[in-house]
Amino acid sequence: MGNIAGVAIALVVGGPGAIFWMWVSALVGMCTKYHEGVLAIAYRRTLPDGSTRGGSMYIIENALGPRWRWLAVTFAVAGMFGTLCIMNANQLAEASVAIITPHSAGSWLSVAAQTVSMPQATFIRLLVGITLALITALVVLGGIRRIARVASVMVPFMVGIYFIAVVYILIDHYQQVPAALQSIFSEAFNLRAGFGALIGTALIGARRAALVNDAGVGTATIMHSESRNTSPVREGLVAMLGPGIDSGFVCTLTALALLVAGDFSGVDGVKGLEIAMQAFGNAIPYGEYILMLIVLCFGLSSLFSYSFYGNRCATYLFGERRARIHTWFFIITLILFAVVPLQAAVGLCDLLYAFMAIPTMITVLLLSNKVRSLTRSHFSH
């Protein structure tokens, strides 16, 4: 979702220059993610039944000691709310409105919306939120194994379709690609609007990159701690691939496709998937419907995995049994986030990510010598 909606938001709010700063964030993120992967394996907790528990909260407690438990609790509380799928639910609802509204005149949707005295777009968003909640409940209540089974079927197929669609757009508009690349570099250091505007563009790129690859946020430590890998450094090497692929390669393809096929003139406010769907519709026959299908699969797989992150944070704070309350809370909030305005969703998402990133980055910095020691030991053998 970040690779598509996040890039579209970055282009609308920060212009092409924001993509350059996403690249910079990807390089920094690869370093951060390496540390997170190493620490996730080195300081995870193994339970009597052989299962593992990990994440920034366990790293803090096991590596830094009881005096730092307040920082672990801070991360876990922020993680319970930061991993609620604010952007995913919101952008899936926005995409549904863009697809359904042109064909809904006089349909049962418009009649139903009038019956409940609700704007049609809001009514569609509400229905999408309820549908997402029901589908998510069917999967996430089955635990991590069911999440993995469903995601491993959905994601690879949709990734293939997405790459084919993007490459087709770039080949079809190959003459405009050099100009699009040039605008990314020229706008990244554009000082016509002053130094403050340059900093603003850089921050927009960095925030959207965090939404794409989660580097330094701490969610990666939760997932990587579930790996069957026993070597911290091997896991770190796997982890650092993520930002390079996400914020580096995939986001670049998406950005170029949107720049050559999209229309950003006259866009008011914050827009995301709506802009991307228009671009795909302009470039490919039925492109908006293809992108909608892709986004639906990506969005749902993200909903499933993020419910697991939040559950692990709740388990750390309240125990396994009470953590299921958080899972139900996660499911219910999908309805709310499908309806809220995009600008509010983006702001809330950025705020909660910051509260997760601060404890994680403090921990990574304090334990950097440990990571260095493990790395030297691994490569010396």
N, C-alpha and C positions, 0 to 999 in steps of 0.2 A: 504493500500500500504506500509506503514511503517512497519507493522507487517510481511510483506513478503520480499519486496525489501530492506527495511531498515535493517532488520536482516541479509540478505545475504551480503549487503555491509559491515556491521560491522564485519562479520566473515572473509570476504576477506581482509579487510584493517587492522583490529585490532586483528584478531584471536579469538579463543573461549573465551579468557579473557574479551573481550569487552562486552560479554553478562552479566557477573557479574556486570559490571559497569552500564549496562542498568537497572539491578535490583535495584542498589543503587539509580539511578536517579528516578526510579519508586516510591521508598519510599519518597524521597524528593518531587517528583512531586505530590504525594497525598496530602501532606501538602500545597503545593503551590496552587493546584487546588481547595482545600477547601476554601482558602482565596478568590480565583477568583470567585467562585460560590456565596459566601456570598456577596461580594462587587457588583457583577453583578446585583443582585436583589435589594440590599440596595440603589444603586445610579443610577438606570436606570431612563430614562425620559419617562413619559407617555404623549402622544399627545392628543389633544382634541377629536380625533376620537376613542380613547381607545387603539390604538396600542402603542407599546413601542419601545424605542431606547436605546441601551446600548452598553457596551464595555469599554475597558480601557480608551478611550478618554472621555467618559461621566463620568466615575468614577473620573478621574483626575479633570475634570472641576467642577463637582458637589460637590466633597468631599474636594478637595484641594483649590478651588477658582480660580479666574481669573489670579492670579499671576503665576499659573502653566499651563496656557493654552498652552504655547510653548511646554510643554512635551506631552500634548494631541495631538497637531498638529504633533509632531514628530512620535508618535505612528501611527496616522492615515495615514501619508505619507508612513511610512515603511509598514503598513498593506496593503495598496493598491498594493504594489509590492511584499511583502512577501507572500501574499495569492494567487499569480499567481501560477498555478499548474505546477511548474517546474519539480519536480520529477515524478509526476503522468504521465504527457504526455510523458516524456522521457522514463520511464520504460515500459509503454504500447507499445511504439514504439519498444523498445529493444526486448520485448517479441514477438511481431509480426514478427520481422526480424528472430528471432530464430526459429519460427514455420514455416514461409513461405519459407525461403531461400532454405532448403533442397529439396523442391518439386517444385521449380520454374524454373529449367533448361529448356530452350527452350519455356517457357510459354510467354504469352503476357506481363507479368511484365518485363522479361528480355529484350524483344524486345522494349518495351516502354522506359525502362531505357537507352538502347543504342541510341534510337532515340533522346532523350533529352540530350545525352552525360553526364549522371549522373550515379555514382555507384549504383548498384541495391539495396544495403542496404539503401542508402540515399533516393532513390526513394520510397522504401517501407515506410520508416519513414515519408516522406512527405505526402504520401497517408493516413497514419494513422493519422497524425496531422490534415489534412483536414477533415477526417471522424469524429474525436473527436470534432472538432470545430462545425461541422454541428449538431451532436447529442446534444452537450452541449447547443447550441443556442436554439434548440427546447424546452429544459427543462427550462433553467435558465431565459429566457425572460418571462416565465409565473409566476415568483415570488416564494416566499418561500413556498407557499402552494403546488404548483406543484412539487417543489423540494422534499418536505416531502412525497408527495404521491408516487412519483417514487422510492425514496430511501427506503421507508418502504416496498415496494414490493420486490425490488432487494436484499437488504442486508441480511435479516434473512435467506432466502433460501440458499444463497451462504455461509454464515457463517456455516450453518449445514453441507454442503458438504465439506467445508474446514476442519472442525473438524474431520469428518469421515476419510478423506484422511490422515490427520496427525496421528491420532490414529492408523490407519492401518499400516503406515510406522513404528511407534514405536513398535507395537506388533510384526511385522514381523522381526524387527531388535532388539528385546528386549535384546539380549546378548551384544550388543554394547552400549546400553544406559548408563550403569554405567560408562564406560570409557569416554563417551561424557560428562557426568556430571562432572567427575573428571577433565577433561581438562579445563572446564570452570573455576573451582576454582584455579587449579594450574597455569594456564596461566594468571589469573587476577593479581597475585602478582609475576609474573616472573621477576626476576632482572638480568637474564643472559645477557640481552642486555643493562643493565644499568637503572638507575632511570628515565631517560628521556623517555625511551621506555615504562615504566610503566605508567607514566603520559600521554603519547600519547595514550596508550590503553584505559585509563580511559576517556580521552576526546572524543575519537571516540565513546565509549559506551554512553556517555552523549549526544553527538550531535544526534546520531541515536535515542535515547530515546525521545529527544525533537521532532523529526520528527514523532514519533509514537503517542505520547500522547498530544503534544502541551502544556504541563504544564509549566506555567510561561511565555508563549509566548504572551498570550492575546487574541487569537482567541476564547478561551473557554468563555471569558467574553461576547463576542458578541452573541454566540449561547445561553448561559444560560440566558441571559437577555430577550430572547424571550419566556421563560417559562411562563406558566400560574400560576406557583407557586408564592405565595405571601410571603413565609417565607424564608428570606435570608439563615438561617442556614440549613433548609431542602435542599435547592438547593446546598449549599456547600457540604453536605453529599452525594448527588447524584453525584456532580462533581468529588469528590475525588475517586469514584469507577473507573473512567476511566484509570488513570495510573496503578492502581493495576491489572486491567484486561488486558490492552494493553501491557505495558512494563514488567509486571510481568508474568501473566499466558500465554497469547497467544504467546508472543515473545519467551518464554521458550520452548513451544511446537514446534514452527517453528525452533528454533535454534537446538534443539535435532534432529528433522527430517532431517535437512540439514547436521548435523554433522555425522549422522549414514548412510545416503544414498548418500551424495554429495561427490564430489572429488575436493578438494581445491589445490591440487598439481599442480604446473606449471601455476597458474592463473596469467596473466600479467595485470597490471593496475587495475582500479576499475571496478568490475562486480557486478551486482545485480540480477535482475530477471532471467537472462540467467543461472546463477549458480543454482538458485532455481528450474527452469524448468528442468534442467538436473537431479537434485536429484530426483524430483518427477517422471521423466521419467524412471530413473533407478529402482525405488522402486515399481511403480504401472503401469500396462499396460495402455498405452495412458495417463500416468500421466501428461505429459507436456501439453496435450490438456485440461485436467481437470483443471489444475492450470491456464492456459490461460483464460479459461472461468470465473473462480473465480476472477482472477486479473482484468479482464475487468469490471466486475460488481463492485468490490471494487473501482477500479480507477475512473469509471464514477460517482459513488455516491460521491466520494471525490471532483471531478471536480464541481459537482453541489453545494455542501455545501461551498466550498472555494470561489466560485463566489459570494455567499451571503456575506461572510466575507468582501471581497474587496469592494463590493457595499456599505456596511454599513460604511466603512472607507471613501469612496468617498462621501457618503451622508453627513457625518459630515463636510467635508471640503467644498463641493460645492453645497449641496442641492440635493433634491430628483430627480429633472428633469435632472440636469447635470450628476448625478451619473450613468445614463444609458450609458453614453459615456464609463465609465470604464468597464461596462459589455461587450460592444462590443470589447474594448481593450483586456479584459481577453480572450474572445473567439479567437481573432486573434493570441494572443501570444501562444496558444496551438500548432499552426502549427510550430512556431519557436522552442519551447522547445522540440518538438518531434524529431527535427533534430540535436540539439546541442549535443556534446559529453557528456557522463555521468559524467566525472570528472568535467567539467565546470558546469554542472547542480547541482551537489552536493555542490560545492564551493559557487555558487551563492545562493543556498537555505540556507546554513548555515549562510552566511553573512546577508541576509535579516531577518532571524529568530533572529539573535543577535540584530539587530536594533529594532525589535518588543519587544524582551524580556527585554531590558534595561529599557524603560519607564514603562513596566508592573511591573517588580520586584521592582523598586524604589517606585511605588505606593503601592504595597502590603506591603512593609516594613514600609512605612510612615503611613499606615492605619491599621497596625497589632493590635493596641490597640482597635480600633473600632470593628474589627472582634472578638477580645477576649471578649469585652463587650457584643456584640450581642449573642455570644455563651453562656456565663454565664447566660444571661437573658433567652435564649431559654430553656436551660436544667434545670434551676431553676423552670420552670413551667411544 
